[in-house]
C-alpha cells in the first residue's frame, strides 16, 4: 500500500508521548503502534476524529501518498 | 455453558476424542483378531482378506481424522480457533473422508452390510461439509485480520 502514516511527526511537534496519546484517543498502545508503523489496514473515522481533536490539526497532516 | 476456552465444552470434547483415538489405535492393531471373531460368530458370508484390507485402509484415515479433530478442538480450548492451521486440518479431514467413502464404495462388494451404505452416506456428507467449512474458515480468518488491523 502506498499510504504512509506520518503520525509520529505530528506527535513530535505537539510533544506528546505514545502512551499519553493512546490514552487521550481511547485506543490501546498496541493499536497505536500498529497505526504508527504502517501495519494497519484501515482507520475508523471515529479514531481519526479523536486524533485530530487531540493533536488539533487536519487529517492531511497524518497521511502521505507515495507514487 | 462455555463453548471455548479453558474448562469448556471443547476441552471436554478434546478429552473424549483423545480417548476415542486411543480406542481407535487398539481396534486398528487388533483388527485381524476382531474380524476373525466377528466373522466366526455373526457374519459367515464376510470375505475375510478383502474386508481386512478395506478396514485397515479406512481405519488409518479415520485415525487421522480424529487426530486432526483433536488439534482443532485444542485450538478451541486455547480460545483462538481462527488459525490458518485449522484450514489445513479441515482440508485433511475432508480428504480422509473422501478416501474412506471411496474405499467403502469398493468395499460394499466384500462387506455386505447395511452399515457400509450408512458409512458411505456419512462420509460423503463429512467430505463436502469439511471442505466447505475449511473455505468458510479461510474467509473468516481474512475478515478477522482485516477487522483487527482497522484502528
Backbone of each chain as ProteinMPNN parsed JSONL, in Angstrom:
{"seq_chain_A": "XXXXXXXXXXXXXXXXXXXXXXXXXXXXXXXXXXXXXXXXXXXXXXXXXXXXXXXXXXXXXXXXXXX", "coords_chain_A": {"N_chain_A": [[0.841, -1.212, 0.0], [0.384, 2.277, -0.625], [0.058, 4.282, 1.147], [1.365, 6.37, 3.544], [1.687, 6.652, 6.978], [2.092, 9.458, 8.918], [2.146, 9.957, 11.611], [3.908, 10.127, 13.778], [5.518, 12.366, 13.323], [3.828, 14.532, 13.698], [3.173, 14.049, 16.33], [5.604, 14.528, 17.552], [5.864, 17.245, 17.073], [3.796, 18.243, 18.616], [4.72, 17.45, 21.0], [3.942, 15.063, 22.429], [3.575, 11.997, 24.118], [3.484, 8.49, 23.153], [1.996, 6.894, 24.899], [0.474, 8.751, 26.271], [-1.006, 9.872, 24.183], [-2.419, 7.628, 23.239], [-3.987, 7.124, 25.405], [-5.556, 9.449, 25.493], [-6.9, 9.351, 23.053], [-8.226, 6.997, 23.332], [-7.579, 4.442, 22.479], [-5.749, 1.306, 22.421], [-2.243, 0.981, 23.363], [-0.965, -0.894, 21.77], [-2.513, -0.908, 19.438], [-2.166, 1.739, 18.587], [0.507, 1.649, 18.022], [0.507, -0.162, 15.863], [-0.729, 1.473, 14.015], [1.128, 3.581, 13.783], [3.352, 2.325, 12.762], [2.702, 1.7, 10.21], [1.37, -0.706, 9.771], [-1.286, -1.055, 9.848], [-4.525, -1.665, 8.325], [-6.751, -0.142, 7.871], [-8.457, 2.868, 8.952], [-10.671, 3.931, 11.424], [-13.272, 6.388, 11.16], [-14.001, 7.506, 13.569], [-11.737, 7.146, 15.157], [-9.896, 8.684, 13.733], [-11.06, 11.176, 13.97], [-10.809, 11.55, 16.73], [-8.002, 11.63, 16.975], [-7.449, 13.943, 15.485], [-8.725, 15.841, 17.048], [-7.278, 15.683, 19.464], [-4.622, 16.228, 18.669], [-5.069, 18.532, 17.381], [-5.23, 19.295, 14.559], [-5.523, 19.0, 10.902], [-6.614, 16.035, 9.058], [-5.013, 15.633, 6.741], [-2.445, 16.088, 7.482], [-1.464, 13.779, 8.555], [-1.184, 11.757, 6.695], [0.561, 10.458, 3.869], [0.746, 10.045, 0.41], [2.42, 7.755, -1.465], [3.865, 7.794, -4.659]], "CA_chain_A": [[0.0, 0.0, 0.0], [1.218, 3.472, -0.818], [-0.292, 5.328, 2.12], [2.304, 6.408, 4.667], [1.153, 7.389, 8.132], [3.128, 10.334, 9.476], [1.634, 10.367, 12.91], [4.972, 10.442, 14.745], [5.997, 13.73, 13.092], [2.865, 15.43, 14.361], [3.298, 13.824, 17.773], [6.821, 15.209, 18.0], [5.579, 18.689, 17.071], [2.919, 18.559, 19.761], [5.435, 16.961, 22.186], [3.06, 14.166, 23.17], [4.104, 10.63, 24.064], [2.548, 7.488, 22.632], [1.068, 6.432, 25.936], [-0.457, 9.853, 26.546], [-1.899, 9.988, 23.026], [-3.343, 6.491, 23.179], [-4.962, 7.304, 26.483], [-6.487, 10.523, 25.132], [-7.769, 8.916, 21.946], [-9.043, 5.876, 23.797], [-7.217, 3.146, 21.876], [-4.647, 0.7, 23.172], [-0.88, 1.258, 22.885], [-0.665, -1.844, 20.691], [-3.171, -0.442, 18.212], [-1.499, 2.966, 18.151], [1.785, 1.216, 17.45], [0.184, -0.7, 14.534], [-1.018, 2.63, 13.155], [2.342, 4.369, 13.566], [4.343, 1.566, 11.986], [2.132, 1.444, 8.872], [0.898, -2.074, 9.621], [-2.747, -1.047, 9.834], [-5.167, -1.771, 7.02], [-7.773, 0.898, 7.737], [-8.637, 3.66, 10.163], [-12.073, 4.332, 11.606], [-13.476, 7.829, 11.224], [-14.047, 7.927, 14.971], [-10.342, 7.238, 15.616], [-9.291, 9.824, 13.051], [-11.66, 12.351, 14.605], [-10.195, 11.701, 18.055], [-6.606, 12.056, 16.784], [-7.472, 15.337, 15.048], [-9.087, 16.694, 18.194], [-6.201, 15.686, 20.467], [-3.431, 16.89, 18.122], [-5.558, 19.823, 16.906], [-4.938, 19.667, 13.177], [-6.342, 18.325, 9.895], [-6.152, 14.685, 8.692], [-3.99, 15.594, 5.678], [-1.141, 16.136, 8.134], [-1.016, 12.47, 9.028], [-1.016, 10.756, 5.637], [1.236, 10.839, 2.643], [0.554, 9.012, -0.604], [3.617, 7.531, -2.287], [3.554, 7.462, -6.059]], "C_chain_A": [[0.87, 1.253, 0.0], [0.872, 4.606, 0.141], [0.679, 5.264, 3.296], [1.682, 7.232, 5.796], [2.286, 8.166, 8.797], [2.808, 10.795, 10.886], [2.749, 10.814, 13.851], [5.541, 11.856, 14.566], [5.126, 14.729, 13.851], [2.944, 15.295, 15.882], [4.52, 14.54, 18.336], [6.589, 16.715, 18.074], [4.76, 19.099, 18.294], [3.534, 18.109, 21.086], [4.548, 16.09, 23.068], [3.585, 12.735, 23.035], [3.031, 9.656, 23.566], [1.518, 7.09, 23.68], [0.022, 7.496, 26.245], [-1.494, 9.958, 25.419], [-2.92, 8.848, 23.018], [-4.414, 6.608, 24.254], [-6.008, 8.346, 26.097], [-7.425, 10.12, 23.995], [-8.706, 7.807, 22.402], [-8.802, 4.606, 23.013], [-6.006, 2.605, 22.632], [-3.3, 1.092, 22.552], [-0.534, 0.376, 21.695], [-1.258, -1.369, 19.375], [-2.539, 0.837, 17.679], [-0.173, 2.628, 17.471], [1.586, 0.636, 16.042], [-0.028, 0.447, 13.544], [0.269, 3.377, 12.791], [3.345, 3.649, 12.67], [3.814, 1.121, 10.622], [1.658, 0.013, 8.663], [-0.622, -2.152, 9.511], [-3.307, -1.15, 8.429], [-6.195, -0.672, 6.795], [-7.858, 1.677, 9.038], [-10.101, 4.077, 10.25], [-12.158, 5.856, 11.651], [-13.456, 8.324, 12.666], [-12.633, 8.071, 15.538], [-9.666, 8.469, 15.038], [-9.764, 11.132, 13.687], [-10.989, 12.622, 15.949], [-8.756, 12.201, 17.936], [-6.562, 13.541, 16.418], [-7.804, 16.27, 16.202], [-7.922, 16.816, 19.173], [-4.993, 16.47, 19.942], [-3.767, 18.238, 17.486], [-5.007, 20.193, 15.518], [-5.714, 18.778, 12.202], [-5.767, 16.949, 9.505], [-5.048, 14.67, 7.652], [-2.576, 15.655, 6.249], [-0.58, 14.749, 8.421], [-0.678, 11.502, 7.909], [-0.258, 11.333, 4.459], [1.025, 9.703, 1.65], [1.81, 8.914, -1.454], [3.208, 7.187, -3.706], [4.807, 6.976, -6.768]], "O_chain_A": [[1.963, 1.265, 0.566], [1.327, 5.738, -0.023], [0.8, 4.234, 3.959], [1.217, 8.353, 5.589], [3.304, 7.594, 9.186], [3.168, 11.901, 11.29], [2.576, 11.754, 14.625], [5.992, 12.473, 15.531], [5.613, 15.627, 14.538], [2.806, 16.271, 16.62], [4.486, 15.085, 19.44], [7.048, 17.381, 19.001], [4.992, 20.139, 18.911], [2.969, 18.343, 22.154], [4.41, 16.324, 24.269], [3.993, 12.32, 21.95], [1.839, 9.965, 23.561], [0.329, 6.966, 23.389], [-1.153, 7.193, 26.454], [-2.69, 10.112, 25.666], [-4.115, 9.064, 22.821], [-5.574, 6.249, 24.051], [-7.2, 8.157, 26.34], [-8.595, 10.501, 23.978], [-9.833, 7.691, 21.92], [-9.701, 3.775, 22.884], [-5.335, 3.325, 23.372], [-3.224, 1.479, 21.386], [0.1, 0.82, 20.738], [-0.607, -1.416, 18.331], [-2.391, 1.006, 16.469], [0.21, 3.244, 16.476], [2.38, 0.898, 15.14], [0.428, 0.399, 12.401], [0.472, 3.756, 11.637], [4.09, 4.278, 11.918], [4.411, 0.269, 9.964], [1.549, -0.445, 7.525], [-1.175, -3.183, 9.128], [-2.65, -0.772, 7.459], [-6.479, -0.311, 5.653], [-7.4, 1.221, 10.086], [-10.692, 4.521, 9.265], [-11.238, 6.528, 12.119], [-12.962, 9.414, 12.955], [-12.357, 8.995, 16.303], [-8.963, 9.2, 15.735], [-8.983, 12.058, 13.91], [-10.644, 13.759, 16.27], [-8.332, 13.078, 18.689], [-5.757, 14.301, 16.957], [-7.234, 17.355, 16.32], [-7.614, 17.907, 19.652], [-4.407, 17.274, 20.666], [-2.874, 18.993, 17.1], [-4.405, 21.25, 15.331], [-6.472, 17.905, 12.624], [-4.561, 16.732, 9.615], [-4.21, 13.768, 7.675], [-1.615, 15.306, 5.563], [0.634, 14.57, 8.519], [0.037, 10.526, 8.134], [-0.4, 12.501, 4.098], [1.115, 8.53, 2.015], [2.213, 9.888, -2.09], [2.306, 6.377, -3.922], [4.758, 6.647, -7.953]]}, "seq_chain_B": "XXXXXXXXXXXXXXXXXXXXXXXXXXXXXXXXXXXXXXXXXXXXXXXXXXXXXXXXXXXXXXXXXXXXXXXXXXXXXXXXXXXXXXXXXXXXXXXXXXXXXXXXXXXXXXXXXXXXXXXXXXXXXXXXXXXXXXXXXXXXXXXXXXXXXXX", "coords_chain_B": {"N_chain_B": [[-23.35, -22.589, 29.297], [-19.837, -22.669, 28.747], [-18.378, -22.428, 25.522], [-15.895, -22.244, 24.293], [-12.387, -21.984, 25.315], [-10.745, -22.384, 28.545], [-11.659, -25.275, 30.474], [-14.124, -25.852, 29.16], [-16.82, -26.739, 26.896], [-15.436, -27.537, 24.594], [-12.913, -28.416, 25.512], [-13.71, -30.622, 26.903], [-14.746, -32.203, 24.833], [-12.382, -32.536, 23.437], [-10.981, -34.17, 25.208], [-12.627, -36.455, 25.136], [-12.228, -37.153, 22.463], [-9.522, -37.773, 22.502], [-9.566, -40.065, 24.035], [-11.092, -41.627, 22.335], [-9.304, -41.782, 20.239], [-7.254, -43.341, 21.288], [-8.675, -45.734, 21.748], [-9.297, -46.242, 19.111], [-6.757, -46.746, 17.994], [-6.12, -49.128, 19.33], [-8.153, -50.785, 18.335], [-7.558, -50.786, 15.583], [-5.05, -52.011, 15.624], [-5.715, -54.497, 16.656], [-7.243, -55.567, 14.698], [-7.14, -57.9, 12.85], [-7.68, -60.075, 14.581], [-10.141, -59.293, 15.776], [-11.832, -59.154, 13.554], [-11.776, -61.785, 12.693], [-13.043, -63.136, 14.831], [-15.484, -61.872, 14.685], [-16.411, -62.657, 12.141], [-16.608, -65.371, 12.558], [-18.634, -65.608, 14.488], [-20.86, -63.932, 13.861], [-21.281, -63.229, 11.15], [-21.216, -64.994, 8.626], [-20.896, -64.784, 5.816], [-18.891, -63.012, 5.245], [-16.066, -61.714, 3.514], [-12.968, -62.552, 4.142], [-10.085, -61.623, 3.754], [-10.145, -59.437, 1.763], [-11.968, -57.798, 3.15], [-10.549, -57.249, 5.465], [-8.442, -55.779, 4.391], [-9.814, -53.514, 3.39], [-10.851, -52.501, 5.786], [-8.528, -51.894, 7.215], [-7.409, -49.97, 5.496], [-9.302, -47.998, 5.694], [-9.401, -47.531, 8.364], [-7.057, -46.261, 9.13], [-7.094, -43.617, 7.805], [-9.337, -42.782, 9.264], [-8.327, -42.597, 11.85], [-6.53, -40.536, 11.415], [-8.35, -38.485, 10.9], [-9.581, -38.241, 13.435], [-7.348, -37.433, 14.91], [-6.784, -34.952, 13.721], [-9.115, -33.598, 14.414], [-8.746, -33.512, 17.16], [-6.645, -31.689, 17.243], [-7.952, -29.373, 16.233], [-9.933, -28.963, 18.201], [-8.26, -28.516, 20.301], [-7.143, -26.004, 19.693], [-9.476, -24.562, 19.936], [-9.923, -24.9, 22.648], [-7.812, -23.433, 23.601], [-8.739, -20.971, 22.989], [-8.573, -19.506, 20.651], [-9.673, -20.226, 17.719], [-9.372, -19.3, 15.147], [-7.23, -19.904, 13.171], [-4.722, -20.375, 10.67], [-3.801, -22.942, 10.472], [-5.956, -24.494, 11.126], [-7.561, -24.398, 8.884], [-6.056, -25.99, 7.207], [-6.171, -28.363, 8.714], [-8.93, -28.969, 8.484], [-9.088, -29.364, 5.756], [-7.521, -31.671, 5.426], [-9.121, -33.436, 6.885], [-11.367, -33.497, 5.225], [-10.299, -34.659, 2.906], [-9.499, -37.178, 3.888], [-12.012, -38.179, 4.584], [-13.137, -38.396, 2.069], [-11.466, -40.395, 1.01], [-12.137, -42.567, 2.658], [-14.821, -42.84, 1.955], [-14.665, -43.576, -0.774], [-13.281, -45.983, -0.506], [-15.173, -47.514, 0.823], [-17.155, -47.633, -1.07], [-15.966, -49.344, -2.896], [-15.626, -51.387, -1.084], [-18.136, -52.333, -0.492], [-18.74, -54.534, -1.932], [-17.424, -56.553, -0.668], [-17.967, -56.402, 2.024], [-20.876, -57.15, 2.917], [-23.18, -55.366, 4.133], [-25.598, -53.349, 5.839], [-24.486, -51.26, 7.154], [-22.254, -50.463, 5.718], [-23.343, -48.997, 3.625], [-24.479, -46.936, 5.073], [-22.135, -45.789, 6.107], [-20.927, -44.861, 3.747], [-22.746, -42.818, 3.087], [-22.509, -41.106, 5.354], [-19.788, -40.332, 5.226], [-19.678, -39.105, 2.774], [-21.144, -36.797, 3.262], [-19.497, -35.751, 5.277], [-17.129, -35.295, 3.891], [-17.825, -33.249, 1.956], [-18.867, -31.366, 3.715], [-16.709, -30.764, 5.478], [-14.942, -29.703, 3.636], [-16.299, -27.39, 2.728], [-16.522, -26.026, 5.16], [-13.809, -25.544, 5.672], [-13.16, -23.727, 3.673], [-14.873, -21.654, 4.385], [-13.816, -21.01, 6.889], [-11.346, -20.038, 6.122], [-12.072, -17.661, 4.813], [-13.224, -16.375, 6.983], [-11.013, -15.983, 8.632], [-9.599, -14.163, 7.093], [-11.381, -11.957, 7.18], [-11.277, -11.464, 9.903], [-8.616, -10.721, 10.336], [-8.515, -8.393, 8.807], [-10.345, -6.874, 10.218], [-9.089, -6.69, 12.691], [-6.906, -5.142, 12.068], [-7.987, -2.748, 11.546], [-8.14, 0.39, 12.839]], "CA_chain_B": [[-22.082, -23.332, 29.275], [-18.813, -22.079, 27.874], [-18.126, -23.232, 24.324], [-14.449, -22.306, 24.084], [-11.594, -21.554, 26.445], [-10.421, -23.447, 29.496], [-12.776, -25.964, 31.15], [-15.342, -25.601, 28.409], [-17.319, -27.88, 26.129], [-14.449, -28.032, 23.624], [-11.872, -29.203, 26.181], [-14.344, -31.91, 27.216], [-14.771, -32.979, 23.582], [-10.987, -32.891, 23.144], [-10.672, -35.316, 26.062], [-13.36, -37.6, 24.575], [-11.58, -37.529, 21.211], [-8.26, -38.429, 22.824], [-9.953, -41.424, 24.45], [-11.513, -42.303, 21.109], [-8.1, -42.013, 19.449], [-6.573, -44.499, 21.893], [-9.501, -46.902, 21.437], [-9.14, -46.467, 17.671], [-5.454, -47.4, 17.749], [-6.227, -50.518, 19.81], [-9.01, -51.532, 17.405], [-6.841, -50.977, 14.318], [-3.985, -53.006, 15.842], [-6.297, -55.815, 16.895], [-8.248, -55.807, 13.651], [-7.221, -59.283, 12.328], [-8.331, -60.91, 15.591], [-11.543, -58.879, 15.942], [-12.587, -59.516, 12.342], [-11.892, -63.241, 12.695], [-14.087, -63.481, 15.798], [-16.746, -61.342, 14.163], [-16.885, -63.473, 11.021], [-16.97, -66.684, 13.097], [-19.845, -65.609, 15.303], [-22.04, -63.186, 13.431], [-21.45, -62.845, 9.756], [-20.429, -66.013, 7.915], [-20.652, -64.515, 4.391], [-17.869, -61.964, 5.075], [-14.912, -62.101, 2.71], [-12.015, -62.139, 5.187], [-8.913, -60.796, 3.428], [-10.522, -58.118, 1.221], [-12.602, -56.996, 4.196], [-9.464, -56.785, 6.343], [-7.716, -54.72, 3.671], [-10.667, -52.318, 3.372], [-10.968, -51.945, 7.139], [-7.252, -51.246, 7.532], [-7.221, -48.786, 4.658], [-10.194, -46.925, 6.14], [-9.143, -47.269, 9.781], [-5.96, -45.294, 9.296], [-7.626, -42.269, 7.604], [-10.246, -42.425, 10.356], [-7.481, -42.149, 12.962], [-6.011, -39.204, 11.053], [-9.463, -37.546, 11.108], [-9.729, -37.998, 14.883], [-6.182, -36.667, 15.337], [-6.953, -33.556, 13.283], [-10.167, -33.006, 15.235], [-8.142, -33.189, 18.459], [-5.898, -30.432, 17.057], [-8.909, -28.265, 16.106], [-10.554, -28.69, 19.493], [-7.215, -27.967, 21.159], [-7.081, -24.548, 19.462], [-10.702, -24.009, 20.529], [-9.704, -24.865, 24.087], [-6.91, -22.307, 23.874], [-9.543, -19.754, 22.886], [-8.483, -18.841, 19.345], [-9.727, -21.221, 16.643], [-9.205, -18.697, 13.813], [-5.83, -20.034, 12.785], [-4.606, -20.916, 9.318], [-3.598, -24.395, 10.597], [-7.254, -25.174, 11.18], [-7.995, -24.564, 7.499], [-5.335, -27.167, 6.741], [-6.743, -29.523, 9.412], [-10.234, -29.31, 7.903], [-8.851, -29.898, 4.406], [-7.073, -33.067, 5.599], [-10.301, -34.201, 7.292], [-12.235, -33.703, 4.059], [-9.654, -35.626, 2.002], [-9.583, -38.501, 4.516], [-13.406, -38.624, 4.46], [-13.307, -38.816, 0.671], [-10.782, -41.689, 0.852], [-12.95, -43.607, 3.315], [-16.04, -43.031, 1.162], [-14.316, -44.352, -1.982], [-12.94, -47.348, -0.095], [-16.376, -48.278, 1.151], [-17.878, -47.92, -2.32], [-15.356, -50.599, -3.364], [-15.756, -52.4, -0.043], [-19.503, -52.838, -0.345], [-18.785, -55.862, -2.567], [-16.809, -57.538, 0.23], [-18.636, -56.328, 3.321], [-22.297, -56.971, 2.599], [-23.84, -54.938, 5.366], [-26.279, -52.052, 5.715], [-23.621, -50.227, 7.721], [-21.36, -49.962, 4.671], [-24.086, -47.944, 2.919], [-24.577, -45.798, 6.005], [-20.804, -45.161, 6.172], [-20.749, -44.083, 2.508], [-23.549, -41.596, 3.229], [-21.943, -40.218, 6.383], [-18.511, -39.738, 4.827], [-19.932, -38.166, 1.674], [-21.514, -35.526, 3.907], [-18.326, -35.242, 6.003], [-16.176, -34.799, 2.886], [-18.252, -31.947, 1.444], [-19.029, -30.446, 4.848], [-15.406, -30.311, 5.962], [-14.334, -28.844, 2.613], [-16.974, -26.089, 2.761], [-16.143, -25.349, 6.402], [-12.436, -25.053, 5.587], [-13.177, -22.499, 2.861], [-15.517, -20.611, 5.198], [-12.881, -20.593, 7.928], [-10.326, -19.225, 5.476], [-12.632, -16.316, 4.637], [-13.424, -15.778, 8.303], [-9.703, -15.528, 9.112], [-9.284, -12.918, 6.36], [-12.191, -10.872, 7.739], [-10.83, -11.177, 11.261], [-7.374, -9.957, 10.235], [-8.891, -7.065, 8.307], [-11.012, -6.174, 11.3], [-8.136, -6.4, 13.764], [-5.973, -4.107, 11.626], [-8.696, -1.471, 11.423], [-7.924, 1.001, 14.16]], "C_chain_B": [[-21.091, -22.701, 28.295], [-18.541, -23.017, 26.693], [-16.628, -23.347, 24.07], [-13.703, -21.735, 25.282], [-11.356, -22.713, 27.396], [-11.677, -23.989, 30.17], [-14.104, -25.686, 30.469], [-15.759, -26.879, 27.69], [-16.242, -28.439, 25.203], [-13.313, -28.799, 24.289], [-12.414, -30.576, 26.556], [-14.36, -32.799, 25.973], [-13.363, -33.415, 23.199], [-10.577, -34.136, 23.927], [-11.335, -36.584, 25.519], [-12.664, -38.095, 23.308], [-10.254, -38.23, 21.453], [-8.511, -39.876, 23.237], [-10.31, -42.255, 23.227], [-10.308, -42.673, 20.251], [-7.366, -43.252, 19.962], [-7.344, -45.777, 21.569], [-9.327, -47.271, 19.96], [-7.848, -47.176, 17.337], [-5.522, -48.867, 18.156], [-7.027, -51.352, 18.816], [-8.268, -51.818, 16.1], [-5.752, -52.048, 14.477], [-4.561, -54.414, 15.996], [-7.278, -56.255, 15.826], [-8.294, -57.248, 13.134], [-7.992, -60.204, 13.282], [-9.825, -60.593, 15.694], [-12.377, -59.339, 14.752], [-12.798, -61.03, 12.274], [-13.034, -63.687, 13.607], [-15.456, -63.088, 15.265], [-17.298, -62.248, 13.068], [-17.266, -64.884, 11.491], [-18.353, -66.664, 13.732], [-21.068, -65.05, 14.584], [-22.3, -63.268, 11.924], [-20.685, -63.824, 8.87], [-20.105, -65.659, 6.462], [-19.581, -63.441, 4.159], [-16.639, -62.539, 4.359], [-13.656, -61.622, 3.435], [-10.917, -61.192, 4.715], [-9.248, -59.46, 2.757], [-11.145, -57.211, 2.278], [-11.549, -56.422, 5.134], [-8.712, -55.628, 5.691], [-8.511, -53.421, 3.682], [-10.699, -51.668, 4.75], [-9.668, -51.286, 7.582], [-7.11, -49.929, 6.785], [-8.179, -47.663, 5.051], [-9.966, -46.581, 7.608], [-8.081, -46.211, 9.982], [-6.397, -43.86, 8.956], [-8.575, -41.824, 8.717], [-9.461, -41.933, 11.568], [-6.911, -40.762, 12.687], [-7.096, -38.152, 11.284], [-9.603, -37.21, 12.587], [-8.575, -37.13, 15.392], [-6.312, -35.192, 14.962], [-8.046, -32.853, 14.073], [-9.638, -32.642, 16.614], [-7.404, -31.845, 18.349], [-6.846, -29.229, 17.009], [-9.506, -27.922, 17.469], [-9.534, -28.173, 20.501], [-7.106, -26.449, 20.97], [-8.328, -23.866, 20.011], [-10.543, -23.883, 22.037], [-8.772, -23.734, 24.485], [-7.607, -20.966, 23.692], [-9.461, -19.058, 21.541], [-8.476, -19.864, 18.209], [-9.464, -20.64, 15.254], [-7.737, -18.7, 13.415], [-5.771, -20.696, 11.422], [-4.353, -22.424, 9.356], [-4.933, -25.134, 10.58], [-7.87, -25.335, 9.797], [-7.374, -25.831, 6.93], [-5.904, -28.434, 7.386], [-8.065, -29.946, 8.779], [-10.078, -29.877, 6.493], [-8.43, -31.362, 4.483], [-8.259, -33.948, 5.989], [-11.186, -34.491, 6.087], [-11.624, -34.727, 3.1], [-9.751, -37.036, 2.57], [-11.006, -39.047, 4.414], [-13.68, -39.126, 3.045], [-12.68, -40.19, 0.447], [-11.634, -42.808, 1.44], [-14.207, -43.903, 2.496], [-15.748, -43.904, -0.06], [-14.01, -45.796, -1.618], [-14.181, -48.166, 0.221], [-17.272, -48.505, -0.058], [-17.306, -49.197, -2.941], [-15.699, -51.73, -2.384], [-17.139, -53.004, 0.074], [-19.665, -54.213, -1.0], [-18.249, -56.943, -1.636], [-17.469, -57.555, 1.605], [-20.114, -56.076, 3.037], [-23.054, -56.668, 3.889], [-24.509, -53.595, 5.116], [-25.347, -50.932, 6.173], [-22.67, -49.642, 6.683], [-22.041, -48.823, 3.902], [-24.195, -46.697, 3.788], [-23.252, -45.041, 6.053], [-20.549, -44.323, 4.922], [-21.492, -42.756, 2.613], [-22.916, -40.609, 4.179], [-20.678, -39.536, 5.866], [-18.628, -38.871, 3.575], [-20.283, -36.794, 2.235], [-20.3, -34.904, 4.591], [-17.31, -34.629, 5.042], [-16.558, -33.379, 2.433], [-18.356, -30.922, 2.567], [-17.701, -29.884, 5.305], [-14.748, -29.386, 4.941], [-14.943, -27.445, 2.655], [-16.577, -25.312, 4.009], [-14.722, -24.803, 6.334], [-12.37, -23.767, 4.77], [-13.792, -21.342, 3.646], [-14.552, -20.076, 6.247], [-11.787, -19.702, 7.35], [-10.82, -17.787, 5.298], [-12.799, -15.609, 5.967], [-12.109, -15.23, 8.855], [-9.306, -14.229, 8.421], [-10.055, -11.735, 6.928], [-11.682, -10.457, 9.112], [-9.554, -10.331, 11.226], [-7.644, -8.523, 9.802], [-9.47, -6.23, 9.45], [-10.031, -5.788, 12.403], [-7.177, -5.286, 13.377], [-6.678, -2.805, 11.262], [-8.717, -0.813, 12.784], [-8.797, 2.239, 14.343]], "O_chain_B": [[-21.442, -22.271, 27.196], [-18.483, -24.236, 26.851], [-16.139, -24.407, 23.681], [-14.292, -21.091, 26.15], [-11.706, -23.858, 27.112], [-12.636, -23.253, 30.406], [-15.086, -25.329, 31.119], [-15.151, -27.938, 27.847], [-16.131, -29.654, 25.035], [-12.791, -29.743, 23.697], [-11.687, -31.569, 26.535], [-14.036, -33.985, 26.038], [-13.164, -34.522, 22.7], [-9.922, -35.034, 23.399], [-10.711, -37.642, 25.444], [-12.524, -39.3, 23.098], [-9.888, -39.155, 20.727], [-7.78, -40.787, 22.849], [-9.903, -43.408, 23.089], [-10.281, -43.729, 19.618], [-6.92, -44.096, 19.185], [-6.755, -46.781, 21.168], [-9.225, -48.445, 19.606], [-7.822, -48.089, 16.512], [-5.05, -49.744, 17.433], [-6.647, -52.476, 18.488], [-8.328, -52.927, 15.569], [-5.551, -52.88, 13.592], [-3.976, -55.393, 15.532], [-8.048, -57.196, 16.021], [-9.389, -57.791, 12.986], [-8.834, -60.998, 12.862], [-10.664, -61.494, 15.699], [-13.486, -59.848, 14.916], [-13.855, -61.501, 11.853], [-13.877, -64.498, 13.222], [-16.433, -63.83, 15.367], [-18.486, -62.571, 13.053], [-18.138, -65.522, 10.901], [-19.148, -67.584, 13.542], [-22.165, -65.603, 14.674], [-23.451, -63.366, 11.499], [-19.593, -63.495, 8.406], [-19.133, -66.181, 5.916], [-19.375, -63.005, 3.026], [-16.242, -63.684, 4.576], [-13.307, -60.444, 3.365], [-10.817, -60.072, 5.217], [-8.686, -58.435, 3.144], [-10.886, -56.008, 2.305], [-11.633, -55.266, 5.548], [-8.388, -54.633, 6.34], [-7.961, -52.353, 3.95], [-10.59, -50.448, 4.877], [-9.688, -50.247, 8.243], [-6.741, -48.907, 7.363], [-7.903, -46.496, 4.774], [-10.294, -45.481, 8.052], [-8.179, -45.371, 10.877], [-6.109, -42.951, 9.734], [-8.619, -40.646, 9.074], [-9.864, -40.979, 12.233], [-6.814, -39.924, 13.583], [-6.818, -37.068, 11.796], [-9.728, -36.042, 12.956], [-8.778, -36.216, 16.191], [-6.0, -34.303, 15.754], [-7.936, -31.664, 14.374], [-10.011, -31.616, 17.182], [-7.513, -30.986, 19.223], [-6.598, -28.204, 17.645], [-9.579, -26.754, 17.851], [-9.894, -27.474, 21.448], [-6.991, -25.7, 21.94], [-8.261, -22.736, 20.493], [-10.968, -22.895, 22.636], [-8.911, -23.147, 25.558], [-7.128, -19.943, 24.18], [-10.205, -18.107, 21.301], [-7.414, -20.318, 17.783], [-9.344, -21.39, 14.285], [-7.09, -17.655, 13.333], [-6.65, -21.478, 11.058], [-4.654, -23.12, 8.387], [-5.027, -26.256, 10.083], [-8.613, -26.286, 9.551], [-8.037, -26.634, 6.272], [-6.099, -29.448, 6.715], [-8.3, -31.134, 8.559], [-10.834, -30.756, 6.082], [-8.909, -32.195, 3.714], [-8.397, -35.067, 5.493], [-11.697, -35.601, 5.941], [-12.336, -35.564, 2.545], [-10.046, -37.983, 1.841], [-11.195, -40.241, 4.183], [-14.356, -40.135, 2.844], [-13.267, -41.048, -0.212], [-11.832, -43.852, 0.818], [-14.611, -45.057, 2.356], [-16.482, -44.849, -0.348], [-14.417, -46.723, -2.319], [-14.24, -49.36, -0.072], [-18.059, -49.451, -0.081], [-18.053, -50.034, -3.448], [-16.012, -52.852, -2.779], [-17.306, -54.067, 0.672], [-20.588, -54.961, -0.679], [-18.579, -58.118, -1.794], [-17.523, -58.592, 2.266], [-20.548, -54.929, 2.93], [-23.496, -57.559, 4.616], [-24.053, -52.803, 4.291], [-25.4, -49.812, 5.663], [-22.317, -48.465, 6.754], [-21.409, -47.82, 3.569], [-24.031, -45.57, 3.321], [-23.232, -43.81, 6.042], [-20.023, -43.213, 5.011], [-20.951, -41.702, 2.276], [-22.793, -39.424, 3.87], [-20.501, -38.329, 6.033], [-17.787, -38.005, 3.336], [-19.797, -35.768, 1.76], [-20.085, -33.695, 4.509], [-16.71, -33.592, 5.327], [-15.758, -32.446, 2.507], [-17.984, -29.76, 2.4], [-17.567, -28.676, 5.501], [-14.085, -28.416, 5.306], [-14.228, -26.444, 2.623], [-16.326, -24.108, 3.95], [-14.444, -23.729, 6.868], [-11.637, -22.837, 5.109], [-13.313, -20.209, 3.59], [-14.467, -18.87, 6.478], [-11.351, -18.742, 7.985], [-10.104, -16.828, 5.585], [-12.553, -14.409, 6.082], [-12.078, -14.16, 9.464], [-8.76, -13.317, 9.043], [-9.498, -10.657, 7.139], [-11.653, -9.274, 9.45], [-9.416, -9.361, 11.971], [-7.086, -7.572, 10.349], [-9.138, -5.057, 9.625], [-10.124, -4.703, 12.978], [-6.684, -4.562, 14.241], [-6.061, -1.877, 10.74], [-9.234, -1.366, 13.755], [-8.746, 2.88, 15.393]]}, "name": "protein", "num_of_chains": 2, "seq": "XXXXXXXXXXXXXXXXXXXXXXXXXXXXXXXXXXXXXXXXXXXXXXXXXXXXXXXXXXXXXXXXXXXXXXXXXXXXXXXXXXXXXXXXXXXXXXXXXXXXXXXXXXXXXXXXXXXXXXXXXXXXXXXXXXXXXXXXXXXXXXXXXXXXXXXXXXXXXXXXXXXXXXXXXXXXXXXXXXXXXXXXXXXXXXXXXXXXXXXXXXXXXXXXXXXXXXXXXX"}
